[in-house]
Amino acid sequence: MDEKDTRLGYNQCTLGTETGPQTIIVRQVIGAAEEQKVLDIHVVVPDRKPAIEQIVDVFVKDVCIDCVDVIHNKVIVRGEFEIKAIYVAYLPDQPVHAVEIRHFKWTQDIEIPGARRGMDADANVIVEFVDYDVDCHSRAYKYKYGDYDNCNDGNCNDHHHHHDDCDDDCDDDCDDHCDDHHDDDCDDHHHHHHHRWTRDFDVSVVLKIVAKVMADRQVQIGGNATMPMPTQPKG
């Protein structure tokens, strides 16, 4: 037999026929689920910064997951993010300023049946919604909603009473003539000063967190293996 015939007669596939069954490790997903995390955060402008006349934008950045822990039938996901608000300051030249909350931490538990301690887990998070709300007596409310008629808060029912009286802000600009006579000019001034500045506001954030739990499993392939490749997740 020549060299060519020798090559043709050689069986190059030996896995399972000559070496027997092989055991391999496969990563199997035990389960996956998702949850929403709703957060209401109160933001206060530091004293070193000017007060707010108008909020330009509020956004969430640097969203990350710090750790993922697996317990019985549940995954605990912990992370953090930053909030940044851009606003027009209540100053004559109306400069633009920013206020931030850094490393705001959050925690969310997600139920995954079959999860056990020691299993591996992975998670990711996205921001689904961001919005802000301000005191309806402030100028920032007027800029966002257009008018005080949209204010449905029970604490705002007395805003017409404040409209009739000179408050602390009005005292800075009203003279004694305003206090004693309350003529038509002063009524207009009171209406203007009803839109006051603010130093705090609330931010609503909605996160979507998705987690999955995984485990290693031994399977046999080739030969007369008694443990075939699984077709369905175990757990």
C-alpha positions as semicolon CSV with decimal commas, in nm:
position;residue;x (nm);y (nm);z (nm)
1;M;0,000;0,000;0,000
2;D;0,148;0,332;-0,100
3;E;0,159;0,647;0,111
4;K;-0,166;0,781;-0,036
5;D;-0,360;0,467;0,051
6;T;-0,227;0,479;0,406
7;R;-0,366;0,829;0,461
8;L;-0,705;0,734;0,327
9;G;-0,736;0,441;0,565
10;Y;-0,650;0,636;0,879
11;N;-0,946;0,733;1,106
12;Q;-0,880;1,089;1,222
13;C;-1,196;1,116;1,439
14;T;-1,114;0,948;1,769
15;L;-1,330;1,139;2,022
16;G;-1,575;0,896;2,182
17;T;-1,467;0,593;1,977
18;E;-1,113;0,547;2,096
19;T;-1,090;0,766;2,408
20;G;-1,441;0,709;2,552
21;P;-1,688;0,968;2,696
22;Q;-1,557;1,314;2,784
23;T;-1,676;1,525;3,079
24;I;-1,702;1,901;3,030
25;I;-1,823;2,189;3,244
26;V;-2,097;2,415;3,106
27;R;-2,233;2,739;3,249
28;Q;-2,610;2,715;3,288
29;V;-2,855;2,998;3,358
30;I;-3,070;2,901;3,656
31;G;-3,310;3,193;3,623
32;A;-3,346;3,563;3,536
33;A;-3,583;3,842;3,639
34;E;-3,617;4,221;3,646
35;E;-3,751;4,484;3,886
36;Q;-3,815;4,858;3,890
37;K;-3,662;5,077;4,159
38;V;-3,851;5,402;4,229
39;L;-3,662;5,671;4,422
40;D;-3,780;6,011;4,548
41;I;-3,481;6,225;4,642
42;H;-3,487;6,564;4,815
43;V;-3,214;6,800;4,691
44;V;-3,108;7,114;4,883
45;V;-2,886;7,382;4,733
46;P;-2,587;7,448;4,964
47;D;-2,568;7,790;5,131
48;R;-2,252;7,871;4,937
49;K;-2,452;7,863;4,611
50;P;-2,724;8,110;4,505
51;A;-3,092;8,018;4,521
52;I;-3,289;7,881;4,226
53;E;-3,503;8,095;4,000
54;Q;-3,548;7,846;3,716
55;I;-3,439;7,482;3,678
56;V;-3,297;7,415;3,331
57;D;-3,243;7,039;3,348
58;V;-3,207;6,751;3,593
59;F;-3,037;6,428;3,492
60;V;-2,884;6,111;3,636
61;K;-2,531;6,005;3,541
62;D;-2,259;5,752;3,630
63;V;-2,510;5,477;3,710
64;C;-2,326;5,162;3,818
65;I;-2,365;4,835;4,008
66;D;-2,134;4,783;4,305
67;C;-2,213;4,422;4,393
68;V;-2,457;4,135;4,332
69;D;-2,524;3,887;4,614
70;V;-2,719;3,560;4,587
71;I;-2,932;3,431;4,874
72;H;-3,212;3,173;4,888
73;N;-3,442;3,232;4,588
74;K;-3,333;3,594;4,565
75;V;-3,061;3,826;4,432
76;I;-2,959;4,147;4,610
77;V;-2,828;4,417;4,376
78;R;-2,654;4,728;4,512
79;G;-2,533;5,029;4,318
80;E;-2,505;5,407;4,303
81;F;-2,547;5,707;4,073
82;E;-2,511;6,085;4,064
83;I;-2,778;6,354;4,024
84;K;-2,695;6,686;3,859
85;A;-2,927;6,986;3,822
86;I;-2,856;7,289;3,604
87;Y;-3,039;7,603;3,711
88;V;-3,061;7,979;3,659
89;A;-2,967;8,157;3,981
90;Y;-3,192;8,412;4,152
91;L;-2,947;8,699;4,091
92;P;-2,971;9,017;3,880
93;D;-2,740;8,884;3,606
94;Q;-2,905;8,536;3,619
95;P;-2,592;8,320;3,599
96;V;-2,620;7,945;3,539
97;H;-2,517;7,719;3,828
98;A;-2,521;7,347;3,903
99;V;-2,591;7,139;4,212
100;E;-2,495;6,771;4,248
101;I;-2,555;6,472;4,470
102;R;-2,272;6,223;4,434
103;H;-2,263;5,853;4,520
104;F;-2,635;5,819;4,591
105;K;-2,666;5,452;4,689
106;W;-2,957;5,220;4,617
107;T;-3,043;4,854;4,686
108;Q;-3,293;4,627;4,514
109;D;-3,390;4,264;4,579
110;I;-3,504;4,048;4,286
111;E;-3,677;3,713;4,334
112;I;-3,530;3,429;4,125
113;P;-3,660;3,081;4,220
114;G;-3,382;2,825;4,238
115;A;-3,112;3,074;4,339
116;R;-2,880;2,948;4,613
117;R;-2,581;3,086;4,798
118;G;-2,258;3,018;4,614
119;M;-2,405;3,054;4,267
120;D;-2,274;3,319;4,032
121;A;-2,493;3,616;3,942
122;D;-2,484;3,908;3,703
123;A;-2,694;4,226;3,678
124;N;-2,732;4,544;3,475
125;V;-2,926;4,867;3,528
126;I;-3,071;5,145;3,312
127;V;-3,247;5,474;3,394
128;E;-3,608;5,463;3,272
129;F;-3,739;5,797;3,403
130;V;-3,617;6,122;3,563
131;D;-3,830;6,421;3,666
132;Y;-3,827;6,699;3,927
133;D;-4,084;6,890;4,131
134;V;-4,062;7,223;4,313
135;D;-4,259;7,431;4,562
136;C;-4,560;7,584;4,388
137;H;-4,483;7,923;4,548
138;S;-4,152;7,947;4,365
139;R;-4,056;8,098;4,033
140;A;-3,919;7,758;3,932
141;Y;-4,274;7,618;3,951
142;K;-4,404;7,899;3,729
143;Y;-4,133;7,833;3,470
144;K;-4,210;7,460;3,461
145;Y;-4,591;7,459;3,475
146;G;-4,675;7,805;3,343
147;D;-4,906;7,919;3,624
148;Y;-5,003;7,855;3,985
149;D;-5,343;7,724;3,879
150;N;-5,174;7,387;3,820
151;C;-5,076;7,357;4,184
152;N;-5,300;7,096;4,347
153;D;-5,106;7,058;4,669
154;G;-5,312;7,128;4,979
155;N;-5,029;7,339;5,117
156;C;-5,076;7,571;4,820
157;N;-5,441;7,652;4,889
158;D;-5,342;7,958;5,085
159;H;-5,120;8,109;4,816
160;H;-5,375;8,383;4,749
161;H;-5,338;8,485;5,112
162;H;-4,965;8,518;5,063
163;H;-5,039;8,721;4,753
164;D;-5,214;8,983;4,967
165;D;-4,943;9,019;5,230
166;C;-4,583;9,142;5,211
167;D;-4,357;8,849;5,303
168;D;-3,990;8,849;5,390
169;D;-3,890;8,868;5,026
170;C;-4,120;9,161;4,968
171;D;-3,967;9,343;5,266
172;D;-3,639;9,364;5,078
173;D;-3,796;9,574;4,801
174;C;-4,117;9,724;4,945
175;D;-4,085;10,063;5,113
176;D;-4,297;10,203;5,392
177;H;-4,539;10,335;5,132
178;C;-4,621;9,976;5,038
179;D;-4,695;9,881;5,399
180;D;-4,917;10,178;5,471
181;H;-5,121;10,232;5,154
182;H;-5,134;9,915;4,941
183;D;-5,221;10,113;4,628
184;D;-5,253;9,968;4,279
185;D;-4,880;9,984;4,214
186;C;-4,809;9,784;4,526
187;D;-5,070;9,525;4,428
188;D;-4,878;9,469;4,107
189;H;-4,557;9,446;4,306
190;H;-4,707;9,186;4,535
191;H;-4,821;8,980;4,238
192;H;-4,468;8,992;4,097
193;H;-4,312;8,892;4,426
194;H;-4,547;8,599;4,470
195;H;-4,305;8,409;4,244
196;R;-4,025;8,354;4,494
197;W;-3,694;8,175;4,469
198;T;-3,635;7,831;4,618
199;R;-3,340;7,641;4,758
200;D;-3,474;7,285;4,738
201;F;-3,659;7,052;4,504
202;D;-3,748;6,683;4,467
203;V;-3,618;6,444;4,202
204;S;-3,796;6,122;4,098
205;V;-3,582;5,847;3,946
206;V;-3,698;5,511;3,810
207;L;-3,436;5,240;3,752
208;K;-3,479;4,909;3,571
209;I;-3,259;4,632;3,713
210;V;-3,217;4,295;3,538
211;A;-3,042;4,005;3,714
212;K;-2,962;3,643;3,632
213;V;-2,821;3,351;3,832
214;M;-2,583;3,095;3,682
215;A;-2,424;2,766;3,794
216;D;-2,166;2,522;3,656
217;R;-2,285;2,174;3,557
218;Q;-2,094;1,866;3,445
219;V;-2,209;1,692;3,127
220;Q;-2,065;1,399;2,928
221;I;-2,032;1,392;2,554
222;G;-1,925;1,118;2,313
223;G;-1,911;0,739;2,346
224;N;-2,177;0,578;2,561
225;A;-2,230;0,883;2,778
226;T;-2,513;0,847;3,026
227;M;-2,537;1,224;3,091
228;P;-2,646;1,393;2,768
229;M;-2,628;1,768;2,710
230;P;-2,918;1,932;2,901
231;T;-3,192;2,091;2,693
232;Q;-3,368;2,272;2,980
233;P;-3,227;2,484;3,269
234;K;-3,193;2,299;3,594
235;G;-3,323;2,447;3,917
